[in-house]
Amino acid sequence: MSTDKPKTSLEVVLIDSDGRARSTMKSYLSAQGANVTAMANDLSSGSHHVRAMRHGIVVLELPKNTADTLEAIRRIRTDQPQIGIILTARELTPDLILRSLRAGAQEFLARPVEIRELGEAISRLRTLQAPVRTTQESTGKIVTVFSCKGGCGVSSVAVNLAAALQKRDAKVALVDLDLQMGDLALMLDLRPAHTLAEIPRGGTLDDAKLRNIIAPHGSGLSLLASPERIDDADGITPGHVAEVLSLLQSRHDYVVVDAGRSFDPRPLEALSMADLVLMVTSASVPSIRNTKLGIALLGELGLDKERIRLVLNGYHKSSGVKPKDVDEAIGMAVSWTLPADPRAMQHAVDAGAPVALNAPRSELGRGFATLAGELASLVDATATPKGNKAAA
């Protein structure tokens, strides 16, 4: 959090059972220019202070019995969507974080709360709450590629779709949101000097900064690469993702996002912003099961099912599982089937170029060309306001 006082005072309500922690947080936030309007021991005694807020942030301790607090958070997010919520808890397990996300919390801090981490969380939330400013209307389409099972080929689908769209004389940006193991740069044989890790560093994102961190590809594609080191992704927030995608959207015809397979708030933001979500699966029982469960979970998180399309990747005609079996098992029709073509894939790897560019006449290359053409027609014809937020 900057030491410069903000132009408009940030309203904060602190709810924490530890009186000393409350005092420490209040002193720190007040010194940063925030207005701590109220403090309380628990949500029951502090709920009227929260209801009185018109905007701002609630820093809320999550007690051992989480059910009532998570339900209260749902009500806050429904009745006062402009309020940001930071949860603090002794144990931040993946299950607890996911349930908190579904309820509407946006930041999580381990207890005892480190003041520096609190300041950073406040700053991230302020960025998230601030409107994204672009110099022209956002007209490009966002296509987010996602999977619920490793090995289904999310990155392959994303990079080849982007390349196939680029070949249709479109202006295409490719974003690697697999923040821990992204390999789109490798698949394009690029060694970018800058990555998404640059986004949180130093100042507002604008055209100049964006141009500096985008890696151009010889095909005309623009790549925004994932961080090279896992810990470099720590400072990237859902707000940063929203800001990046909005700016890219205003400068490109298509923004293709590799969202990996993690139910992390950052890729969830890309899912929520998408005009179309390509859910990639394979003709295997574990993949089909995970895909069905994942689609249901995304629905619970608020993602409109009408924006999801199923892609069956790596399909072999000799497979005992047919596309119609996948349709029936998942409860959603397969929109596109991409064939298994190991020879074309191996040539693409050896050449450091996507199949769509290196072997466009192969069966798989033709499959990606068909996918790109039909998808372009679909998103142009069905573009609708994206009101639901998968991570809100």
Secondary structure by P-SEA (a helix, b strand, c coil): cccccccbbbbbbbbcccaaaaaaaaaaaaaacccccccccccccaaaaaaaccbbbbbcccccccaaaaaaaaaaaaacccbbbbbbcccccaaaaaaaaaacccccccccccaaaaaaaaaaaaaaaccccccccccbbbbbbbbccccccaaaaaaaaaaaaaaaccbbbbbcccccccccccccccccccccccccccccccaaaaaaacccccccbbbbcccccccccccccaaaaaaaaaaaaacccbbbbcccccccaaaaaaaaaccbbbbcccccaaaaaaaaaaaaaaaaaccccccbbbbbccccccccccaaaaaaaacccccccccccaaaaaaaaaacccccccccccaaaaaaaaaaaaaaaaaaaccccccccccc
